[in-house]
Amino acid sequence: MRVVLEQLTKKFGDVAAVRELDLEMRSGEFVALLGPSGCGKTTTLLMVAGIYRPTSGAILFGDRRVDHLHPKDRGIGMVFQSYALYPHMTVAENIGFPLELRRAIGKPERDQRVREAAGRVEIDDLLDRRPSQLSGGQQQRVALARALVKRPDILLLDEPLSNLDARLRHDMRGEIKRLQKEIGITSIFVTHDQLEALTMADRVAVMRNGRLQAYATPDELYARPRNRFVAEFIGTPPMNFFPAELGSRNGSVVARAEGIEVELTRAQLPRGEARQATMGVRPEHLSIVSPADGNVTGEVYVVEPMGREQIVDVQVGERRLRVIAPPGFTGRIGDRVGLRVAAERLHFFDPTSGERLS
């Protein structure tokens, strides 16, 4: 089912939680709404669900406008952050509860659909248990099965993994993604965790202060962030930024930033006549070399071993840069090192608006 949001706006008094949001989600697509707390992602999901009524704008499922319909008439299944299971009911009763409200569905069909939904999320051996007898991951699967038992057109997930520990969260990311692709259901997933969004979604809508900042595939968001906010929000550790000046040397354009001078390719040349820019480079696109071989030199400030890699903070003048180094790096605090910049991986942004220049 295709979902379209047109100029969707939601105000609470004088506060605009969502501002003129335009999004189109293709049938069968998995879309993540990503952003910091208060950016409007959950408000957007609740408007799609029918729990909030938009202040203005339209919501379309396929060619049908639904923003005036009650939640029960929209053909949605929803999984909440808190799971919201009834403690006095068994797993089977929790899963089947949405069907109890549909008098046209008899008990034999209801039981069959409960078993089918439980089998999809691999909890068909837990149907006689109660929520208190389940682990967090099992409770999450029950909530997912309850959303699927209605055979909805659209699946809505509101930060469903935030209550799980790291291992379970990793496992459930894969399970939900696999299940969504098997069923082929259009899904909208709200999260503040970029790792969840980038690993699970086909496309990611990045939001800030109620406005859409970017809407693209995970690869596009990483490789060509639309503005400085997206560049800083996507990627761990975050991108390093410098004020830069664009000049020329021997017929080539170079970027100079705090002792770093890098020649640019034609594809990287910032459009327009701008000569001042904010230059960004990700930690994984900086290499630690000998002081004589680097674009710039600095002093090791701290080393954070991470197993397969190390995060090294290097003090360069007044600025501290984060670098990802291989596990064999043996530098210690206070050592002088050189940094080599991968020139083809640099990003340039307008210093005032933050918009991408190149």
JOSULRA-V949075 format. One record per residue. RES is the residue in three letters. SS is DSSP state (a for helix, b for strand, c for the rest). OMEGA is omega in degrees with one decimal (none if undefined). BURIAL is b if it has 9 or more other ideal C-beta (glycine too) atoms within 8 Angstrom, else e. Layout:
BEGIN
RES:SS:OMEGA:BURIAL / RES:SS:OMEGA:BURIAL
END
This chain:
BEGIN
MET:c:177.9:b / ARG:c:178.7:b / VAL:b:-180.0:b / VAL:b:172.9:b / LEU:b:-176.9:b / GLU:b:176.6:b / GLN:b:-174.5:b / LEU:b:-177.8:b / THR:b:174.6:b / LYS:b:178.2:b / LYS:b:170.9:b / PHE:b:-171.8:e / GLY:c:179.5:e / ASP:c:-177.1:e / VAL:b:178.1:e / ALA:b:179.9:e / ALA:b:176.4:b / VAL:b:-173.5:b / ARG:b:168.9:b / GLU:b:-175.6:e / LEU:b:174.8:b / ASP:b:178.5:b / LEU:b:172.0:b / GLU:b:-179.8:e / MET:b:-176.9:b / ARG:c:178.6:e / SER:c:179.5:e / GLY:c:-176.9:e / GLU:c:174.8:b / PHE:b:-176.8:b / VAL:b:176.0:b / ALA:b:169.2:b / LEU:b:-170.5:b / LEU:b:175.3:b / GLY:c:179.5:b / PRO:c:177.7:e / SER:c:178.2:e / GLY:c:-176.9:e / CYS:c:177.7:b / GLY:c:-175.7:b / LYS:a:179.5:b / THR:a:176.1:b / THR:a:177.5:b / THR:a:179.9:b / LEU:a:-178.5:b / LEU:a:173.4:b / MET:a:176.1:b / VAL:a:-179.6:b / ALA:a:-177.2:b / GLY:c:178.4:b / ILE:c:171.5:e / TYR:c:173.6:b / ARG:c:-179.7:e / PRO:c:172.3:b / THR:c:175.0:e / SER:b:-178.6:e / GLY:b:-174.7:b / ALA:b:173.6:b / ILE:b:179.9:b / LEU:b:169.6:b / PHE:b:-170.2:b / GLY:c:176.9:e / ASP:c:-175.0:e / ARG:b:176.3:e / ARG:b:-172.0:e / VAL:c:-172.2:b / ASP:c:177.1:b / HIS:c:-174.9:e / LEU:c:173.5:e / HIS:c:-179.5:e / PRO:a:-176.3:b / LYS:a:-177.9:e / ASP:a:-174.8:e / ARG:c:179.4:b / GLY:c:-177.7:e / ILE:b:167.5:b / GLY:b:-175.0:b / MET:b:175.7:b / VAL:b:-175.8:b / PHE:c:178.3:b / GLN:c:-173.5:e / SER:c:-178.6:e / TYR:c:175.1:b / ALA:c:177.0:e / LEU:c:178.0:b / TYR:c:-172.7:e / PRO:c:-176.8:e / HIS:c:-179.3:e / MET:c:172.8:b / THR:b:176.4:b / VAL:a:179.9:b / ALA:a:-179.3:b / GLU:a:176.8:b / ASN:a:-179.2:b / ILE:a:-175.4:b / GLY:a:-174.7:b / PHE:a:179.5:b / PRO:a:-179.4:b / LEU:a:177.9:b / GLU:a:-177.8:e / LEU:c:-179.7:e / ARG:c:-174.0:e / ARG:c:-178.6:e / ALA:c:-178.9:e / ILE:c:-179.0:e / GLY:c:-176.6:e / LYS:a:179.3:e / PRO:a:179.2:e / GLU:a:179.8:e / ARG:a:179.2:b / ASP:a:179.7:b / GLN:a:-178.7:e / ARG:a:175.8:b / VAL:a:179.0:b / ARG:a:179.5:b / GLU:a:-179.9:b / ALA:a:178.9:b / ALA:a:178.3:b / GLY:a:-179.7:e / ARG:a:-178.6:b / VAL:c:171.2:b / GLU:c:174.0:e / ILE:c:-177.0:b / ASP:c:176.1:e / ASP:c:-177.4:e / LEU:c:-169.4:b / LEU:c:-177.9:b / ASP:c:-179.5:e / ARG:c:174.4:b / ARG:b:-176.3:b / PRO:a:-178.6:b / SER:a:-179.3:e / GLN:a:-175.6:e / LEU:c:171.7:b / SER:c:179.0:e / GLY:a:179.0:b / GLY:a:178.2:b / GLN:a:176.5:b / GLN:a:177.7:b / GLN:a:178.6:b / ARG:a:176.8:b / VAL:a:179.2:b / ALA:a:179.2:b / LEU:a:178.2:b / ALA:a:178.5:b / ARG:a:177.5:b / ALA:a:-175.9:b / LEU:a:-173.7:b / VAL:c:178.6:b / LYS:c:-174.4:e / ARG:c:-175.0:e / PRO:c:174.4:b / ASP:c:-174.9:e / ILE:b:178.2:b / LEU:b:-179.7:b / LEU:b:-177.4:b / LEU:b:-177.3:b / ASP:b:-179.8:b / GLU:c:-173.1:b / PRO:c:-175.0:b / LEU:c:-170.9:b / SER:c:-179.4:e / ASN:c:-177.7:e / LEU:c:175.4:b / ASP:c:-170.6:e / ALA:a:-177.8:e / ARG:a:179.6:e / LEU:a:179.7:b / ARG:a:177.9:b / HIS:a:-179.1:e / ASP:a:-176.6:b / MET:a:174.5:b / ARG:a:179.8:b / GLY:a:-178.9:e / GLU:a:-179.0:b / ILE:a:179.0:b / LYS:a:178.5:b / ARG:a:-178.1:e / LEU:a:-179.0:b / GLN:a:179.6:b / LYS:a:178.8:e / GLU:a:-177.5:e / ILE:a:-178.3:e / GLY:c:-177.0:e / ILE:c:174.8:b / THR:b:-174.1:b / SER:b:176.4:b / ILE:b:-169.8:b / PHE:b:178.6:b / VAL:b:177.3:b / THR:b:170.9:b / HIS:c:-175.8:e / ASP:c:-177.5:e / GLN:a:179.7:b / LEU:a:177.1:e / GLU:a:-177.4:b / ALA:a:-174.0:b / LEU:a:-177.5:b / THR:a:-173.7:e / MET:a:-166.7:b / ALA:c:170.0:b / ASP:c:175.2:e / ARG:b:-176.2:b / VAL:b:173.3:b / ALA:b:-180.0:b / VAL:b:-176.2:b / MET:b:176.4:b / ARG:b:179.1:b / ASN:c:175.9:e / GLY:c:-177.2:b / ARG:b:176.0:b / LEU:b:179.1:b / GLN:b:-179.9:b / ALA:b:177.4:b / TYR:b:-172.4:e / ALA:b:175.4:b / THR:c:177.1:e / PRO:a:-179.9:b / ASP:a:-179.8:e / GLU:a:179.7:e / LEU:a:-179.1:b / TYR:a:-171.7:b / ALA:a:-177.0:e / ARG:c:179.6:e / PRO:c:-173.5:b / ARG:c:179.2:b / ASN:b:-175.3:b / ARG:a:180.0:b / PHE:a:179.6:b / VAL:a:179.8:b / ALA:a:-178.1:b / GLU:a:-175.9:b / PHE:a:-178.1:b / ILE:c:179.2:b / GLY:c:179.1:b / THR:c:-6.2:e / PRO:c:-177.2:e / PRO:c:178.9:e / MET:c:172.0:b / ASN:b:-179.3:b / PHE:b:175.8:e / PHE:b:164.4:b / PRO:b:-174.4:b / ALA:b:175.5:b / GLU:b:179.7:b / LEU:b:-179.5:b / GLY:b:-178.2:e / SER:b:177.6:e / ARG:b:179.3:e / ASN:c:177.0:e / GLY:c:179.1:e / SER:b:175.7:e / VAL:b:178.9:b / VAL:b:175.0:b / ALA:b:178.4:b / ARG:b:-178.9:b / ALA:b:172.6:b / GLU:c:177.3:b / GLY:c:177.7:e / ILE:b:175.3:b / GLU:b:-174.1:e / VAL:b:176.2:b / GLU:b:-175.2:e / LEU:c:172.2:b / THR:c:-178.9:e / ARG:a:-179.2:e / ALA:a:-177.4:e / GLN:a:-173.8:b / LEU:c:177.5:b / PRO:c:-178.4:b / ARG:c:178.8:e / GLY:c:-175.2:e / GLU:c:-175.8:e / ALA:c:176.2:b / ARG:c:173.7:e / GLN:b:-178.3:e / ALA:b:168.5:b / THR:b:-179.5:b / MET:b:179.5:b / GLY:b:175.4:b / VAL:b:-179.0:b / ARG:c:-179.8:b / PRO:a:-179.0:b / GLU:a:178.3:e / HIS:a:170.0:b / LEU:b:178.4:b / SER:b:175.4:e / ILE:b:-179.2:b / VAL:b:176.0:b / SER:c:-179.2:e / PRO:a:-177.6:e / ALA:a:-174.1:e / ASP:a:-175.4:e / GLY:c:170.9:b / ASN:c:-179.4:b / VAL:b:178.3:b / THR:b:179.1:b / GLY:b:-176.6:b / GLU:b:178.3:b / VAL:b:-178.6:b / TYR:b:178.4:e / VAL:b:178.0:e / VAL:b:179.7:b / GLU:b:178.3:e / PRO:b:-179.3:e / MET:c:-178.9:e / GLY:c:-176.8:e / ARG:c:179.1:e / GLU:b:175.7:b / GLN:b:174.1:b / ILE:b:-175.8:b / VAL:b:172.9:b / ASP:b:-179.4:b / VAL:b:178.6:b / GLN:b:177.4:b / VAL:b:-174.9:b / GLY:c:180.0:e / GLU:c:-172.8:e / ARG:b:178.1:e / ARG:b:-178.0:e / LEU:b:176.5:b / ARG:b:-176.5:b / VAL:b:172.4:b / ILE:b:-178.6:b / ALA:b:177.9:b / PRO:b:-177.4:e / PRO:c:-179.2:e / GLY:c:-179.8:e / PHE:c:-174.4:b / THR:c:-179.7:e / GLY:c:179.3:b / ARG:c:179.4:e / ILE:c:178.9:e / GLY:c:179.3:e / ASP:c:172.9:e / ARG:b:180.0:e / VAL:b:171.9:b / GLY:b:175.3:b / LEU:b:175.7:b / ARG:b:-176.6:b / VAL:b:172.5:b / ALA:c:-171.6:b / ALA:a:-177.3:b / GLU:a:-179.0:e / ARG:a:178.8:e / LEU:c:177.4:b / HIS:b:-179.4:b / PHE:b:-177.1:b / PHE:b:175.6:b / ASP:c:-176.0:b / PRO:c:-179.7:e / THR:c:-176.2:e / SER:c:-176.3:e / GLY:c:-178.3:b / GLU:b:179.5:e / ARG:b:-179.2:b / LEU:c:-172.7:b / SER:c:none:b
END
